Amino acid sequence: MNTNPEKNNISKDENVDEILEILESYKKFEPESDKKTEEQAEVPDEGATKITDAVTAHFTEVIDAAAIRRAGGDMTMHFAALEEEKSEPENDDKTETVIEKMPKRRRKNKVAKGAFGLFSGIFKTLMYIIFVLGVSAYVSYNVIMIGNDIFAFVKPENVKTITLTENMTNKDVAKLLEDNGIISFDWVFELYVKNKYTKNPYLTGEIEVSPNMNYDELLTKLKFVETVREVVKITIPEGYTTDQIIELLTSNGIGNKKDYIDVINNYPFKHKFIAKLADIPKSPDRRYRLEGYMFPDTYLFYRDDSAVTVINKMLNNFESKFDESFYARCDVLGMNFDEIIILASMVEAEAKFPIDLECVSSVFHNRLNSELSYFKKMQCDATVQYFLPERKEILPISDTEIDHPYNTYIYEGLPPGAISNPGIDAITAALWPDNPVNDNGVSFKAYYFVSNLSGKTYYAATKEAHDQNIKKAKADNAEYNSLYNNESRS
């Protein structure tokens, strides 16, 4: 043990100096530390505050003692303070115990509160989800049931007879249907009727209904008298005139002649070719505006169809057949499509067999394109037959001398309008004619033709050859008549 008081004092002073240097360093770094802990300081901890105060007080006493020594002052006060501090050891122990125990209780309380809050939030969320799902399921179920009631998606097919009395209201009928198991929601049916069928009264008497009928079907059954529309099948042959078509329709109980004539000549149909036809100059002597355009085919009509419905169906058929390639071919021939239809109607009326369609067409084309005025007259018997009161098997010469706009023995070129309603083969032949061939198989340009009663057609390029063909046709006819008469006698 060193008993030299000076050395002891020197050693103590050195210790004090070291402590002072440490405190100075601590003060230099204290601002940064304060900044780092600024957010933590906003919520002070009581235990931490007490520990900090004790440490600060201890260092303050050491510094004060060092200052006293340097000043050569009396140490009495310092040691008195130390003695006072030693006299309260039990309080410090209690303080330290409080300091150590206080944060632990706070952490436990916070953990307990946090766990309770989390459990409460989860419970509320689950209850909300269960509530929403329950409401959704309830609403969905009722929507499905009401929808099934309205549209009868899945319902029994049993038939029941209900009796409607006079002056029944929507509510009365809805209740009657629900009581009989036809519907499930009378109030829905009542609302449905108010929105859709307010003007039509209910029928009276016994009516058969079924649960598998939807609301529209039920209302139709309850408010309207059932009518069965009879379907009539009509076949219009190729080459039929407008008068013949009207007679065929009216004889089958479909429409009347007056309505058909009015519709054919005046009704503003919306077809593309009708619009083009309106732009083509027409002769005032034209008999029917739409002659040639009522396409021959087999149709299904309702017996109560209007004249507009019937004619419109035929015009639809024509428009679907006469496509853009036909219009283009008209331009190549230098003719409008109405002239082609007129020509096709003549070909249809004159050719006895399909093989003759193109050859007959070539004769008419050759005459139309000829520079000789004699050939400008088509001399077509079918045009004369068109305006005669009755058709004749053999046309007498006297009929060809009748002055009529449709008589192509008198007037040049084509007649004012079509003389029949040609089929697609005749229309195609009018667009793409082909010259006939002679007995040697050589094609030639014909200007004449004549047919016998059996339908055989003879073609000629000159008048002399044509006269010879007429004699052949007459001989054929005589032979034909002889055979026919013999068969009739036997």
Phi, psi and omega per residue, in radians:
M1 nan 2.360 -3.100
N2 -1.590 2.163 -3.084
T3 -1.813 0.065 -3.123
N4 -1.348 1.977 -3.076
P5 -1.159 -0.556 -3.120
E6 -1.168 -0.793 3.125
K7 -1.069 -0.672 3.123
N8 -1.122 -0.702 3.123
N9 -1.128 -0.715 3.133
I10 -1.076 -0.771 -3.130
S11 -1.090 -0.715 3.127
K12 -1.141 -0.720 3.133
D13 -1.092 -0.709 3.133
E14 -1.082 -0.690 3.112
N15 -1.105 -0.722 3.123
V16 -1.081 -0.724 3.139
D17 -1.090 -0.726 3.130
E18 -1.078 -0.719 3.133
I19 -1.101 -0.735 3.136
L20 -1.086 -0.727 3.114
E21 -1.087 -0.717 3.126
I22 -1.092 -0.738 3.125
L23 -1.141 -0.682 3.099
E24 -1.072 -0.756 3.103
S25 -1.098 -0.691 -3.135
Y26 -1.092 -0.697 3.128
K27 -1.158 -0.598 3.133
K28 -1.148 -0.707 -3.132
F29 -1.503 -0.149 -3.063
E30 -1.095 -0.659 3.126
P31 -1.052 -0.784 -3.141
E32 -1.077 -0.715 3.140
S33 -1.120 -0.677 3.138
D34 -1.120 -0.659 3.135
K35 -1.145 -0.703 -3.111
K36 -1.160 -0.566 -3.045
T37 -1.797 0.231 -3.063
E38 -1.059 -0.740 -3.123
E39 -1.185 -0.611 3.132
Q40 -1.213 -0.500 -3.076
A41 -1.278 -0.331 -3.112
E42 -1.116 -0.482 3.096
V43 -2.059 1.469 -3.028
P44 -1.146 2.533 3.077
D45 -1.809 2.194 -3.052
E46 -1.081 -0.710 -3.129
G47 -1.142 -0.766 -3.140
A48 -1.113 -0.622 3.138
T49 -1.116 -0.718 3.140
K50 -1.150 -0.708 3.138
I51 -1.119 -0.742 -3.129
T52 -1.120 -0.717 3.135
D53 -1.124 -0.670 -3.134
A54 -1.160 -0.753 3.138
V55 -1.143 -0.747 -3.127
T56 -1.101 -0.751 -3.141
A57 -1.087 -0.674 -3.123
H58 -1.128 -0.843 -3.140
F59 -1.156 -0.573 3.106
T60 -1.110 -0.701 3.128
E61 -1.137 -0.720 -3.137
V62 -1.102 -0.716 -3.117
I63 -1.168 -0.743 3.133
D64 -1.070 -0.693 3.126
A65 -1.118 -0.725 3.129
A66 -1.112 -0.679 -3.137
A67 -1.144 -0.651 3.134
I68 -1.139 -0.732 -3.138
R69 -1.081 -0.797 -3.096
R70 -1.111 -0.549 -3.140
A71 -1.467 -0.081 3.141
G72 1.241 0.386 -3.085
G73 -1.404 -3.071 -3.108
D74 -1.498 2.400 -3.094
M75 -1.635 0.083 -3.017
T76 -1.069 -0.785 -3.106
M77 -1.114 -0.664 -3.110
H78 -1.141 -0.820 -3.121
F79 -1.247 -0.484 3.069
A80 -1.107 -0.696 3.127
A81 -1.156 -0.700 3.131
L82 -1.112 -0.713 3.133
E83 -1.099 -0.659 -3.134
E84 -1.165 -0.635 3.132
E85 -1.156 -0.673 -3.134
K86 -1.225 -0.416 -3.089
S87 -1.327 -0.102 -3.114
E88 -2.158 0.872 -3.104
P89 -1.245 -0.585 -3.065
E90 -1.174 -0.667 3.131
N91 -1.119 -0.684 3.135
D92 -1.136 -0.704 3.135
D93 -1.075 -0.698 3.129
K94 -1.146 -0.682 3.133
T95 -1.095 -0.788 -3.134
E96 -1.103 -0.656 3.126
T97 -1.098 -0.733 3.104
V98 -1.108 -0.717 -3.128
I99 -1.081 -0.702 -3.100
E100 -1.295 -0.566 -3.003
K101 -1.549 -0.517 -3.066
M102 -1.024 -0.868 -3.102
P103 -1.080 -0.610 -3.122
K104 -1.082 -0.756 3.120
R105 -1.139 -0.687 3.124
R106 -1.083 -0.771 -3.141
R107 -1.095 -0.711 3.122
K108 -1.106 -0.738 3.132
N109 -1.102 -0.726 -3.137
K110 -1.134 -0.737 3.132
V111 -1.103 -0.734 -3.130
A112 -1.133 -0.784 3.119
K113 -1.117 -0.719 -3.135
G114 -1.111 -0.728 3.140
A115 -1.138 -0.724 3.128
F116 -1.130 -0.735 3.118
G117 -1.103 -0.724 3.132
L118 -1.115 -0.803 3.130
F119 -1.086 -0.709 3.129
S120 -1.111 -0.728 3.139
G121 -1.139 -0.747 3.129
I122 -1.123 -0.724 -3.126
F123 -1.101 -0.773 3.130
K124 -1.107 -0.734 3.136
T125 -1.086 -0.777 3.135
L126 -1.109 -0.722 3.123
M127 -1.108 -0.673 3.127
Y128 -1.146 -0.766 -3.141
I129 -1.102 -0.769 3.126
I130 -1.075 -0.696 3.131
F131 -1.121 -0.831 -3.132
V132 -1.086 -0.775 3.141
L133 -1.114 -0.690 3.134
G134 -1.120 -0.800 3.116
V135 -1.111 -0.754 3.139
S136 -1.080 -0.765 3.135
A137 -1.101 -0.713 -3.140
Y138 -1.129 -0.824 3.141
V139 -1.124 -0.777 -3.132
S140 -1.066 -0.750 -3.134
Y141 -1.057 -0.791 -3.124
N142 -1.210 -0.641 3.086
V143 -1.103 -0.748 3.125
I144 -1.107 -0.773 -3.120
M145 -1.145 -0.712 3.125
I146 -1.190 -0.737 3.100
G147 -1.055 -0.724 3.114
N148 -1.144 -0.583 3.128
D149 -1.222 -0.665 -3.114
I150 -1.277 -0.810 -3.014
F151 -1.746 -0.103 3.078
A152 0.963 0.883 3.134
F153 -1.168 -0.919 -3.118
V154 -2.281 1.622 -3.128
K155 -2.504 2.710 -3.116
P156 -1.139 2.761 -3.059
E157 -1.810 0.114 -3.100
N158 -1.129 2.468 -3.093
V159 -1.707 2.366 3.107
K160 -2.235 2.628 3.110
T161 -1.854 2.154 3.100
I162 -2.025 2.746 -3.121
T163 -2.022 2.123 3.089
L164 -1.745 2.291 3.102
T165 -1.794 2.984 -3.109
E166 -1.163 2.580 3.040
N167 1.079 0.516 3.069
M168 -1.286 2.388 3.120
T169 -1.543 2.982 3.089
N170 -1.026 -0.683 -3.137
K171 -1.147 -0.705 -3.141
D172 -1.102 -0.791 -3.109
V173 -1.180 -0.707 3.125
A174 -1.076 -0.737 3.119
K175 -1.150 -0.682 3.131
L176 -1.104 -0.729 3.130
L177 -1.176 -0.703 3.137
E178 -1.175 -0.715 3.138
D179 -1.102 -0.527 -3.134
N180 -1.623 0.127 3.073
G181 1.288 0.322 3.136
I182 -1.419 -0.687 3.065
I183 -2.220 2.913 -3.118
S184 -1.929 -0.358 -3.067
F185 -2.248 1.690 -3.109
D186 -1.134 -0.616 -3.108
W187 -1.201 -0.566 3.079
V188 -1.195 -0.743 3.119
F189 -1.083 -0.708 -3.133
E190 -1.095 -0.785 3.098
L191 -1.104 -0.694 -3.121
Y192 -1.093 -0.752 -3.129
V193 -1.144 -0.712 -3.117
K194 -1.084 -0.584 -3.100
N195 -1.477 -0.311 -3.013
K196 -2.156 -0.564 -3.010
Y197 -2.313 1.153 -3.064
T198 -1.519 -0.413 -2.987
K199 -1.644 -0.439 -3.043
N200 -1.560 2.205 3.106
P201 -1.330 2.843 3.098
Y202 -1.391 2.594 3.035
L203 -1.265 2.959 3.069
T204 -2.124 2.707 3.129
G205 1.882 -2.959 -3.118
E206 -1.487 2.307 -3.115
I207 -2.350 2.335 3.114
E208 -1.548 2.214 3.130
V209 -2.354 2.912 -3.115
S210 -2.477 2.584 3.095
P211 -1.056 -0.441 -3.113
N212 -1.426 0.122 2.996
M213 -1.492 2.352 3.043
N214 -1.345 3.057 -3.044
Y215 -1.066 -0.699 3.135
D216 -1.098 -0.742 3.125
E217 -1.143 -0.697 3.108
L218 -1.100 -0.784 -3.115
L219 -1.172 -0.658 3.069
T220 -1.077 -0.720 -3.135
K221 -1.181 -0.632 -3.044
L222 -1.509 -0.333 -3.014
K223 -2.047 -0.316 -3.050
F224 -2.192 2.474 3.100
V225 -1.333 2.271 -3.119
E226 -1.272 2.322 3.054
T227 -2.267 2.406 3.113
V228 -1.731 2.072 -3.133
R229 -1.461 2.096 -3.094
E230 -1.399 2.290 3.129
V231 -1.661 2.347 3.138
V232 -2.112 2.264 3.110
K233 -1.656 2.153 -3.101
I234 -2.160 2.248 3.049
T235 -1.923 2.072 3.114
I236 -1.719 1.995 -3.132
P237 -1.192 2.677 3.072
E238 -1.151 2.353 3.134
G239 1.609 0.008 3.081
Y240 -1.174 2.454 3.047
T241 -1.415 2.967 3.101
T242 -1.084 -0.713 3.116
D243 -1.085 -0.701 3.132
Q244 -1.166 -0.683 3.116
I245 -1.132 -0.773 3.131
I246 -1.072 -0.736 3.120
E247 -1.096 -0.719 3.125
L248 -1.092 -0.743 -3.118
L249 -1.198 -0.862 -3.085
T250 -1.174 -0.571 3.113
S251 -1.187 -0.344 3.077
N252 -1.719 0.232 3.053
G253 1.358 0.366 -3.132
I254 -1.913 1.793 3.084
G255 1.285 -3.034 3.114
N256 -2.360 2.760 -3.004
K257 -1.050 -0.746 -3.097
K258 -1.043 -0.784 -3.139
D259 -1.130 -0.721 -3.133
Y260 -1.098 -0.780 -3.126
I261 -1.098 -0.730 3.132
D262 -1.117 -0.782 -3.140
V263 -1.145 -0.757 -3.108
I264 -1.093 -0.646 -3.063
N265 -1.624 -0.360 -2.968
N266 -2.281 -0.409 -2.993
Y267 -1.173 2.332 -3.099
P268 -1.427 1.317 3.081
F269 -1.130 2.724 -3.019
K270 -1.796 0.254 -3.103
H271 -1.244 2.665 -3.124
K272 -1.062 -0.779 -3.088
F273 -1.231 -0.452 3.082
I274 -1.151 -0.705 3.104
A275 -1.126 -0.710 3.098
K276 -1.177 -0.675 -3.140
L277 -1.089 -0.605 3.139
A278 -1.145 -0.445 -3.128
D279 -1.511 -0.126 -3.131
I280 -1.612 2.203 3.099
P281 -1.054 2.328 -3.104
K282 -2.154 2.613 3.116
S283 -1.232 2.454 3.065
P284 -1.155 -0.249 3.130
D285 -1.507 0.025 -3.140
R286 -1.107 2.295 -3.018
R287 -1.366 -0.910 3.110
Y288 -2.224 2.297 3.138
R289 -1.017 -0.737 -3.030
L290 -1.823 0.278 3.029
E291 -1.053 2.288 -3.111
G292 1.745 -0.270 -3.047
Y293 -1.914 -0.076 3.075
M294 -1.514 1.618 -2.899
F295 -1.119 2.218 3.137
P296 -1.236 2.238 -3.109
D297 -3.014 -3.128 3.052
T298 -1.707 2.235 -3.071
Y299 -2.212 2.686 2.992
L300 -1.946 2.088 3.130
F301 -2.115 2.647 2.908
Y302 -1.418 2.526 -3.099
R303 -1.094 -0.462 -3.128
D304 -1.703 0.239 3.093
D305 -1.076 2.532 3.091
S306 -1.355 2.876 3.120
A307 -1.094 -0.632 3.120
V308 -1.098 -0.772 -3.132
T309 -1.094 -0.758 -3.100
V310 -1.150 -0.894 -3.107
I311 -1.165 -0.642 3.140
N312 -1.076 -0.653 3.129
K313 -1.119 -0.672 3.113
M314 -1.208 -0.685 3.130
L315 -1.180 -0.640 3.061
N316 -1.026 -0.723 -3.139
N317 -1.116 -0.770 3.112
F318 -1.059 -0.825 -3.083
E319 -1.085 -0.593 3.118
S320 -1.240 -0.477 -3.119
K321 -1.478 -0.709 -3.068
F322 -1.513 1.518 -3.018
D323 -1.554 -3.029 -3.053
E324 -1.120 -0.546 3.122
S325 -1.122 -0.525 3.109
F326 -1.226 -0.723 3.097
Y327 -1.110 -0.694 3.115
A328 -1.110 -0.689 3.119
R329 -1.160 -0.604 3.063
C330 -1.023 -0.748 3.132
D331 -1.105 -0.690 3.124
V332 -1.095 -0.704 -3.126
L333 -1.367 -0.188 -3.116
G334 1.296 0.509 -3.137
M335 -2.240 2.620 3.025
N336 -1.474 2.890 -3.010
F337 -1.180 -0.452 3.103
D338 -1.193 -0.657 3.082
E339 -1.131 -0.663 3.099
I340 -1.119 -0.711 3.141
I341 -1.168 -0.690 3.084
I342 -1.075 -0.795 3.123
L343 -1.109 -0.734 3.133
A344 -1.103 -0.623 3.114
S345 -1.152 -0.601 3.079
M346 -1.216 -0.742 3.108
V347 -1.074 -0.770 3.136
E348 -1.062 -0.686 -3.096
A349 -1.324 -0.505 -3.047
E350 -1.613 -0.652 -3.076
A351 -1.329 2.255 -3.113
K352 -1.498 -0.510 -3.112
F353 -2.282 2.669 3.132
P354 -0.957 -0.556 -3.108
I355 -1.125 -0.378 -3.097
D356 -1.604 -0.161 -3.046
L357 -1.002 -0.879 -3.086
E358 -1.204 -0.610 -3.128
C359 -1.240 -0.757 3.078
V360 -1.075 -0.715 3.101
S361 -1.048 -0.698 -3.129
S362 -1.131 -0.625 3.110
V363 -1.077 -0.797 3.134
F364 -1.152 -0.725 3.104
H365 -1.097 -0.734 -3.140
N366 -1.079 -0.696 3.128
R367 -1.203 -0.740 -3.138
L368 -1.110 -0.600 -3.090
N369 -1.600 -0.042 -3.115
S370 -1.291 2.572 3.078
E371 -1.504 -0.188 3.133
L372 -1.427 2.242 -3.104
S373 -1.100 -0.494 -3.126
Y374 -1.079 -0.664 -3.105
F375 -1.422 -0.130 3.132
K376 -1.187 -0.335 3.075
K377 -1.580 2.158 -3.048
M378 -1.196 -0.460 3.137
Q379 0.858 0.851 -3.102
C380 -1.717 2.049 -3.140
D381 -1.040 -0.603 -3.075
A382 -1.118 -0.509 3.112
T383 -1.226 -0.537 3.084
V384 -1.298 -0.754 3.117
Q385 -1.014 -0.521 -3.056
Y386 -1.107 -0.663 -3.083
F387 -1.708 -0.067 3.077
L388 -1.274 2.582 3.116
P389 -1.024 -0.646 3.134
E390 -2.355 2.524 3.107
R391 -1.330 2.528 -3.112
K392 -2.063 2.472 -3.126
E393 -1.138 -0.792 3.056
I394 -2.103 2.123 -3.070
L395 -1.418 2.086 3.096
P396 -1.256 2.727 -3.107
I397 -1.078 -0.570 -3.113
S398 -1.058 -0.598 3.130
D399 -1.207 -0.507 3.136
T400 -1.289 -0.137 -3.125
E401 -1.770 0.020 3.116
I402 -1.241 2.276 3.141
D403 -1.391 1.843 3.135
H404 -2.582 2.476 -3.111
P405 -0.965 -0.477 -3.118
Y406 -1.529 -0.063 -3.107
N407 -1.397 1.800 -3.103
T408 -1.412 0.045 2.967
Y409 -1.438 -0.375 -3.120
I410 -1.836 -0.758 -3.067
Y411 -1.789 2.485 -3.109
E412 -1.346 2.788 3.051
G413 1.282 -2.760 -3.101
L414 -1.439 2.729 3.073
P415 -1.203 2.963 -3.090
P416 -1.058 -0.446 -3.130
G417 -2.741 3.081 3.119
A418 -1.132 2.648 -3.129
I419 -1.886 0.022 3.079
S420 -2.881 3.125 3.083
N421 -1.920 1.747 -3.014
P422 -1.325 2.698 3.046
G423 -1.501 -3.134 -3.066
I424 -1.157 -0.551 3.141
D425 -1.167 -0.742 3.127
A426 -1.182 -0.666 3.105
I427 -1.128 -0.759 3.111
T428 -1.098 -0.709 3.121
A429 -1.135 -0.619 3.103
A430 -1.175 -0.528 3.139
L431 -1.471 -0.593 -3.108
W432 -2.242 1.340 -3.121
P433 -1.248 2.829 3.122
D434 -2.532 2.343 -3.112
N435 -1.199 2.589 3.081
P436 -1.297 3.026 3.093
V437 -2.100 2.602 3.118
N438 -1.460 -3.001 -3.091
D439 -1.118 -0.373 3.135
N440 -1.582 0.057 3.136
G441 1.406 0.293 -3.125
V442 -1.730 2.281 3.128
S443 -1.247 2.484 3.129
F444 -2.535 2.800 -3.109
K445 -1.541 1.907 -3.055
A446 -1.724 2.581 3.091
Y447 -2.168 -0.067 -3.108
Y448 -2.395 2.692 2.940
F449 -2.718 2.682 3.087
V450 -2.585 2.526 -3.100
S451 -2.164 2.566 3.040
N452 -1.551 3.136 -3.059
L453 -1.159 -0.458 3.140
S454 -1.436 -0.126 3.081
G455 1.818 -0.068 3.122
K456 -1.239 2.304 -3.077
T457 -1.963 2.360 3.089
Y458 -1.958 2.387 -3.104
Y459 -1.993 2.585 3.139
A460 -2.543 2.648 3.107
A461 -1.677 -0.364 -3.110
T462 -2.207 2.908 3.126
K463 -1.180 -0.654 3.138
E464 -1.100 -0.815 3.135
A465 -1.131 -0.616 3.129
H466 -1.150 -0.715 3.116
D467 -1.077 -0.653 3.092
Q468 -1.141 -0.676 3.116
N469 -1.169 -0.575 3.099
I470 -1.121 -0.716 3.098
K471 -1.094 -0.712 3.110
K472 -1.092 -0.727 -3.115
A473 -1.147 -0.700 3.117
K474 -1.136 -0.712 3.111
A475 -1.106 -0.704 3.093
D476 -1.086 -0.717 -3.121
N477 -1.150 -0.680 3.125
A478 -1.115 -0.782 3.115
E479 -1.100 -0.711 3.140
Y480 -1.094 -0.778 -3.132
N481 -1.133 -0.647 3.130
S482 -1.099 -0.820 3.125
L483 -1.104 -0.706 -3.110
Y484 -1.147 -0.728 -3.125
N485 -1.165 -0.693 3.125
N486 -1.118 -0.680 3.112
E487 -1.175 -0.604 3.140
S488 -1.208 -0.675 3.141
R489 -1.185 -0.681 -3.120
S490 -1.318 nan nan
